Amino acid sequence: MIIGATGSIGSVCSRLLAQAIRDVVLVSVEPEKLIDLRRTIEAETPGVRVSIATQPGHLVGDCDLIVTATSAFGQRILDISECKPGAIICDVARPPDISEAEAALRPDLLIIESGEVFLPGDVDFGYEIGLPPKTAYACLAETALLAMEGRFEDYTLGRYIEMDRVKEIFRLFKKHQFEIADLRSFGRPLSEEDFRQRRELAERLRQDPNRFGEYQVQVRAGLESIPRTSKGVQGGAPVSAFGWIAAAGAMGFWLGRRSRRRAGKGPRS
Protein backbone atom coordinates (compact mmCIF):
# COMPACT_ATOMS: atom_id res chain seq x y z
CA MET A 1 0.00 0.00 0.00
CA ILE A 2 1.19 3.49 -0.87
CA ILE A 3 -0.57 6.26 1.07
CA GLY A 4 -0.20 9.59 -0.69
CA ALA A 5 0.15 7.69 -3.96
CA THR A 6 -0.59 10.63 -6.27
CA GLY A 7 2.16 12.88 -4.87
CA SER A 8 5.55 13.30 -6.53
CA ILE A 9 7.28 10.70 -4.33
CA GLY A 10 4.23 8.48 -3.86
CA SER A 11 3.53 8.12 -7.58
CA VAL A 12 7.02 7.01 -8.54
CA CYS A 13 7.11 4.65 -5.52
CA SER A 14 3.79 3.21 -6.69
CA ARG A 15 5.10 2.56 -10.19
CA LEU A 16 8.33 0.97 -8.97
CA LEU A 17 6.63 -1.20 -6.37
CA ALA A 18 4.07 -2.34 -8.93
CA GLN A 19 6.92 -3.56 -11.13
CA ALA A 20 8.55 -5.39 -8.22
CA ILE A 21 5.52 -6.77 -6.37
CA ARG A 22 2.72 -6.66 -9.01
CA ASP A 23 0.00 -6.23 -6.37
CA VAL A 24 -0.43 -2.71 -4.96
CA VAL A 25 -3.04 -0.59 -3.22
CA LEU A 26 -2.95 3.12 -4.04
CA VAL A 27 -4.45 5.55 -1.52
CA SER A 28 -4.99 9.26 -2.12
CA VAL A 29 -7.59 11.94 -1.50
CA GLU A 30 -7.42 12.81 -5.23
CA PRO A 31 -9.66 10.24 -6.96
CA GLU A 32 -9.17 11.54 -10.51
CA LYS A 33 -5.39 11.37 -10.20
CA LEU A 34 -5.71 7.90 -8.64
CA ILE A 35 -7.55 6.67 -11.72
CA ASP A 36 -4.92 8.18 -14.02
CA LEU A 37 -2.10 6.63 -11.96
CA ARG A 38 -3.75 3.21 -12.06
CA ARG A 39 -4.02 3.46 -15.85
CA THR A 40 -0.34 4.43 -16.10
CA ILE A 41 0.75 1.49 -13.94
CA GLU A 42 -1.43 -0.99 -15.82
CA ALA A 43 0.05 0.21 -19.13
CA GLU A 44 3.63 -0.02 -17.83
CA THR A 45 3.25 -3.36 -16.03
CA PRO A 46 0.78 -5.69 -17.78
CA GLY A 47 -0.85 -8.21 -15.45
CA VAL A 48 -0.37 -6.08 -12.35
CA ARG A 49 -3.17 -5.92 -9.78
CA VAL A 50 -3.95 -2.33 -8.74
CA SER A 51 -6.55 -1.37 -6.14
CA ILE A 52 -7.40 2.26 -5.40
CA ALA A 53 -9.05 3.95 -2.43
CA THR A 54 -9.37 7.41 -0.90
CA GLN A 55 -8.73 5.99 2.62
CA PRO A 56 -6.66 2.98 3.79
CA GLY A 57 -9.67 1.47 5.63
CA HIS A 58 -9.84 -2.30 5.90
CA LEU A 59 -7.55 -2.76 2.87
CA VAL A 60 -4.50 -2.07 5.03
CA GLY A 61 -5.05 -5.37 6.85
CA ASP A 62 -4.05 -7.27 3.69
CA CYS A 63 -0.78 -5.39 3.11
CA ASP A 64 2.68 -6.59 4.10
CA LEU A 65 4.40 -3.31 3.18
CA ILE A 66 2.97 0.19 3.64
CA VAL A 67 4.66 3.33 2.33
CA THR A 68 3.40 6.66 3.64
CA ALA A 69 4.35 9.70 1.59
CA THR A 70 1.73 12.32 2.32
CA SER A 71 1.76 16.08 2.70
CA ALA A 72 -1.20 16.02 5.09
CA PHE A 73 -1.04 17.30 8.64
CA GLY A 74 -3.33 17.46 11.67
CA GLN A 75 -4.93 14.07 11.05
CA ARG A 76 -4.29 10.35 11.52
CA ILE A 77 -2.91 9.02 8.25
CA LEU A 78 -3.25 5.37 9.19
CA ASP A 79 -5.08 3.38 11.84
CA ILE A 80 -2.26 1.07 12.92
CA SER A 81 -4.70 -1.19 14.78
CA GLU A 82 -5.83 -2.43 11.33
CA CYS A 83 -2.33 -3.45 10.20
CA LYS A 84 -1.59 -7.14 9.92
CA PRO A 85 0.92 -8.65 12.40
CA GLY A 86 4.51 -7.95 11.41
CA ALA A 87 3.70 -5.43 8.68
CA ILE A 88 6.46 -3.04 7.63
CA ILE A 89 5.72 0.68 7.41
CA CYS A 90 8.21 2.88 5.56
CA ASP A 91 7.42 6.45 6.56
CA VAL A 92 8.89 8.55 3.75
CA ALA A 93 7.27 11.81 4.89
CA ARG A 94 9.31 14.43 6.72
CA PRO A 95 8.17 15.36 9.33
CA PRO A 96 6.81 11.83 9.74
CA ASP A 97 3.24 10.70 9.14
CA ILE A 98 3.27 8.18 12.02
CA SER A 99 3.96 9.46 15.54
CA GLU A 100 6.23 7.66 17.97
CA ALA A 101 3.33 7.37 20.45
CA GLU A 102 1.24 5.55 17.85
CA ALA A 103 4.11 3.24 16.94
CA ALA A 104 4.62 2.28 20.59
CA LEU A 105 1.15 0.67 20.60
CA ARG A 106 2.21 -1.88 17.94
CA PRO A 107 5.64 -3.30 18.87
CA ASP A 108 5.11 -6.09 16.31
CA LEU A 109 5.25 -3.60 13.42
CA LEU A 110 8.53 -2.50 11.86
CA ILE A 111 8.23 1.26 11.32
CA ILE A 112 11.26 2.69 9.57
CA GLU A 113 12.29 6.12 8.40
CA SER A 114 12.88 6.96 4.77
CA GLY A 115 16.19 5.49 3.70
CA GLU A 116 19.45 7.17 4.61
CA VAL A 117 22.59 6.57 2.59
CA PHE A 118 26.11 5.61 3.68
CA LEU A 119 28.78 7.42 1.69
CA PRO A 120 32.19 5.76 1.13
CA GLY A 121 35.52 7.47 1.64
CA ASP A 122 36.56 10.35 3.88
CA VAL A 123 33.32 12.27 4.25
CA ASP A 124 32.94 15.55 6.13
CA PHE A 125 29.69 17.44 5.66
CA GLY A 126 31.12 20.47 7.44
CA TYR A 127 28.40 20.58 10.10
CA GLU A 128 26.18 18.29 12.16
CA ILE A 129 23.18 16.97 10.22
CA GLY A 130 21.80 14.72 12.97
CA LEU A 131 22.90 11.38 11.50
CA PRO A 132 25.78 8.96 12.19
CA PRO A 133 29.17 9.69 10.56
CA LYS A 134 29.28 9.37 6.76
CA THR A 135 25.50 8.98 6.64
CA ALA A 136 23.35 11.37 4.60
CA TYR A 137 19.71 11.87 3.83
CA ALA A 138 18.81 10.55 0.38
CA CYS A 139 18.32 14.05 -1.04
CA LEU A 140 21.84 15.05 0.04
CA ALA A 141 23.27 11.78 -1.30
CA GLU A 142 21.61 12.45 -4.67
CA THR A 143 23.25 15.88 -4.78
CA ALA A 144 26.63 14.35 -3.93
CA LEU A 145 26.29 11.79 -6.73
CA LEU A 146 25.44 14.47 -9.29
CA ALA A 147 28.41 16.57 -8.17
CA MET A 148 30.72 13.54 -8.45
CA GLU A 149 29.49 13.15 -12.03
CA GLY A 150 30.10 16.84 -12.75
CA ARG A 151 26.40 17.42 -13.31
CA PHE A 152 24.97 20.63 -11.91
CA GLU A 153 21.25 20.54 -12.60
CA ASP A 154 17.81 20.18 -11.07
CA TYR A 155 17.21 16.45 -10.96
CA THR A 156 14.12 15.33 -9.06
CA LEU A 157 12.46 18.62 -8.26
CA GLY A 158 8.86 19.23 -9.17
CA ARG A 159 5.57 17.37 -9.20
CA TYR A 160 6.49 14.64 -11.66
CA ILE A 161 9.58 12.45 -11.19
CA GLU A 162 10.58 10.46 -14.25
CA MET A 163 11.19 6.74 -13.82
CA ASP A 164 14.30 6.89 -15.98
CA ARG A 165 15.84 9.41 -13.59
CA VAL A 166 15.14 7.18 -10.59
CA LYS A 167 16.85 4.27 -12.33
CA GLU A 168 19.74 6.48 -13.42
CA ILE A 169 20.43 7.71 -9.89
CA PHE A 170 20.40 4.10 -8.71
CA ARG A 171 23.01 3.27 -11.37
CA LEU A 172 25.19 6.13 -10.08
CA PHE A 173 24.57 4.93 -6.50
CA LYS A 174 26.08 1.55 -7.46
CA LYS A 175 28.85 3.07 -9.56
CA HIS A 176 30.20 5.19 -6.69
CA GLN A 177 29.72 2.39 -4.13
CA PHE A 178 27.14 4.17 -2.01
CA GLU A 179 25.17 1.93 0.34
CA ILE A 180 21.83 2.00 2.13
CA ALA A 181 22.56 2.92 5.76
CA ASP A 182 21.36 0.90 8.73
CA LEU A 183 17.61 1.11 9.25
CA ARG A 184 16.41 3.64 11.80
CA SER A 185 13.14 4.19 13.63
CA PHE A 186 12.34 7.59 15.18
CA GLY A 187 16.00 8.58 15.12
CA ARG A 188 17.30 5.35 16.65
CA PRO A 189 19.16 2.59 14.81
CA LEU A 190 17.46 -0.80 14.69
CA SER A 191 19.40 -3.89 15.77
CA GLU A 192 19.05 -7.58 14.96
CA GLU A 193 17.50 -7.96 18.42
CA ASP A 194 14.83 -5.41 17.48
CA PHE A 195 14.01 -7.42 14.37
CA ARG A 196 13.94 -10.69 16.30
CA GLN A 197 11.51 -9.36 18.92
CA ARG A 198 9.14 -8.04 16.26
CA ARG A 199 9.22 -11.27 14.29
CA GLU A 200 8.48 -13.37 17.38
CA LEU A 201 5.59 -11.17 18.53
CA ALA A 202 4.14 -11.04 15.01
CA GLU A 203 4.30 -14.82 14.69
CA ARG A 204 2.48 -15.30 18.01
CA LEU A 205 -0.28 -12.95 16.86
CA ARG A 206 -0.58 -14.69 13.49
CA GLN A 207 -0.91 -18.08 15.16
CA ASP A 208 -3.71 -16.94 17.47
CA PRO A 209 -6.37 -14.84 15.65
CA ASN A 210 -8.45 -14.47 18.83
CA ARG A 211 -5.50 -13.03 20.68
CA PHE A 212 -4.83 -10.67 17.78
CA GLY A 213 -8.45 -9.49 17.91
CA GLU A 214 -8.09 -8.67 21.60
CA TYR A 215 -4.79 -6.96 20.85
CA GLN A 216 -6.47 -4.77 18.22
CA VAL A 217 -9.12 -3.69 20.74
CA GLN A 218 -6.37 -2.63 23.16
CA VAL A 219 -4.56 -0.72 20.42
CA ARG A 220 -7.74 1.13 19.41
CA ALA A 221 -8.30 2.13 23.03
CA GLY A 222 -4.73 3.40 23.15
CA LEU A 223 -5.20 5.40 19.97
CA GLU A 224 -8.21 7.13 21.48
CA SER A 225 -5.94 8.63 24.12
CA ILE A 226 -3.46 9.97 21.55
CA PRO A 227 -4.24 13.23 19.69
CA ARG A 228 -4.65 12.87 15.94
CA THR A 229 -1.45 14.25 14.52
CA SER A 230 0.65 14.23 11.37
CA LYS A 231 3.82 16.18 10.66
CA GLY A 232 3.82 17.08 14.36
CA VAL A 233 0.62 19.11 13.91
CA GLN A 234 -2.30 18.15 16.13
CA GLY A 235 -5.81 17.89 14.74
CA GLY A 236 -9.01 18.70 16.56
CA ALA A 237 -12.03 20.88 15.95
CA PRO A 238 -12.73 22.15 12.42
CA VAL A 239 -10.15 24.74 11.45
CA SER A 240 -11.09 28.13 10.03
CA ALA A 241 -9.56 29.45 6.82
CA PHE A 242 -7.27 31.60 8.94
CA GLY A 243 -6.24 28.52 10.87
CA TRP A 244 -5.28 26.67 7.69
CA ILE A 245 -3.27 29.66 6.50
CA ALA A 246 -1.47 29.85 9.85
CA ALA A 247 -0.73 26.12 9.77
CA ALA A 248 0.59 26.36 6.22
CA GLY A 249 2.73 29.31 7.26
CA ALA A 250 4.18 27.34 10.15
CA MET A 251 5.05 24.48 7.80
CA GLY A 252 6.67 26.94 5.40
CA PHE A 253 8.72 28.40 8.23
CA TRP A 254 9.83 24.92 9.34
CA LEU A 255 10.81 23.89 5.80
CA GLY A 256 12.61 27.17 5.21
CA ARG A 257 14.55 26.86 8.44
CA ARG A 258 15.43 23.25 7.56
CA SER A 259 16.69 24.35 4.11
CA ARG A 260 18.80 27.13 5.60
CA ARG A 261 20.34 24.74 8.09
CA ARG A 262 21.06 22.18 5.39
CA ALA A 263 22.75 24.96 3.47
CA GLY A 264 25.18 25.41 6.36
CA LYS A 265 23.62 28.43 8.05
CA GLY A 266 22.94 26.64 11.29
CA PRO A 267 22.82 23.24 12.98
CA ARG A 268 19.99 20.87 12.12
CA SER A 269 17.45 20.39 14.89
FENBEL-V34102 format. One record per residue. N is the residue number from 1. RES is the residue in one small letter. SS is DSSP state (A for helix, B for strand, O for the rest). Layout:
BEGIN
n={N	N}
res={RES	RES}
ss={SS	SS}
END
This chain:
BEGIN
n={1	2	3	4	5	6	7	8	9	10	11	12	13	14	15	16	17	18	19	20	21	22	23	24	25	26	27	28	29	30	31	32	33	34	35	36	37	38	39	40	41	42	43	44	45	46	47	48	49	50	51	52	53	54	55	56	57	58	59	60	61	62	63	64	65	66	67	68	69	70	71	72	73	74	75	76	77	78	79	80	81	82	83	84	85	86	87	88	89	90	91	92	93	94	95	96	97	98	99	100	101	102	103	104	105	106	107	108	109	110	111	112	113	114	115	116	117	118	119	120	121	122	123	124	125	126	127	128	129	130	131	132	133	134	135	136	137	138	139	140	141	142	143	144	145	146	147	148	149	150	151	152	153	154	155	156	157	158	159	160	161	162	163	164	165	166	167	168	169	170	171	172	173	174	175	176	177	178	179	180	181	182	183	184	185	186	187	188	189	190	191	192	193	194	195	196	197	198	199	200	201	202	203	204	205	206	207	208	209	210	211	212	213	214	215	216	217	218	219	220	221	222	223	224	225	226	227	228	229	230	231	232	233	234	235	236	237	238	239	240	241	242	243	244	245	246	247	248	249	250	251	252	253	254	255	256	257	258	259	260	261	262	263	264	265	266	267	268	269}
res={m	i	i	g	a	t	g	s	i	g	s	v	c	s	r	l	l	a	q	a	i	r	d	v	v	l	v	s	v	e	p	e	k	l	i	d	l	r	r	t	i	e	a	e	t	p	g	v	r	v	s	i	a	t	q	p	g	h	l	v	g	d	c	d	l	i	v	t	a	t	s	a	f	g	q	r	i	l	d	i	s	e	c	k	p	g	a	i	i	c	d	v	a	r	p	p	d	i	s	e	a	e	a	a	l	r	p	d	l	l	i	i	e	s	g	e	v	f	l	p	g	d	v	d	f	g	y	e	i	g	l	p	p	k	t	a	y	a	c	l	a	e	t	a	l	l	a	m	e	g	r	f	e	d	y	t	l	g	r	y	i	e	m	d	r	v	k	e	i	f	r	l	f	k	k	h	q	f	e	i	a	d	l	r	s	f	g	r	p	l	s	e	e	d	f	r	q	r	r	e	l	a	e	r	l	r	q	d	p	n	r	f	g	e	y	q	v	q	v	r	a	g	l	e	s	i	p	r	t	s	k	g	v	q	g	g	a	p	v	s	a	f	g	w	i	a	a	a	g	a	m	g	f	w	l	g	r	r	s	r	r	r	a	g	k	g	p	r	s}
ss={O	B	B	O	O	O	O	A	A	A	A	A	A	A	A	A	A	A	A	A	A	O	B	B	B	B	B	O	O	O	A	A	A	A	A	A	A	A	A	A	A	A	A	A	O	O	O	O	B	B	B	B	B	O	O	O	A	A	A	A	A	A	O	O	B	B	B	B	O	O	O	O	O	O	O	O	O	O	O	A	A	A	O	O	O	O	O	B	B	B	B	O	O	O	O	O	O	O	O	A	A	A	A	A	O	O	O	O	O	B	B	B	B	O	O	B	B	B	O	O	O	O	O	O	O	O	O	O	O	O	O	O	O	O	B	B	B	A	A	A	A	A	A	A	A	A	A	A	O	O	O	O	O	O	O	O	O	O	O	O	O	O	A	A	A	A	A	A	A	A	A	A	A	A	A	O	O	O	B	B	O	O	O	B	B	O	O	B	B	O	O	A	A	A	A	A	A	A	A	A	A	A	A	A	A	A	A	O	A	A	A	A	A	A	A	A	A	A	A	A	A	A	A	A	O	O	O	O	B	B	O	O	B	B	O	O	O	O	O	O	A	A	A	A	A	A	A	A	A	A	A	A	A	A	A	A	A	A	A	A	A	A	A	A	A	O	O	O	O}
END
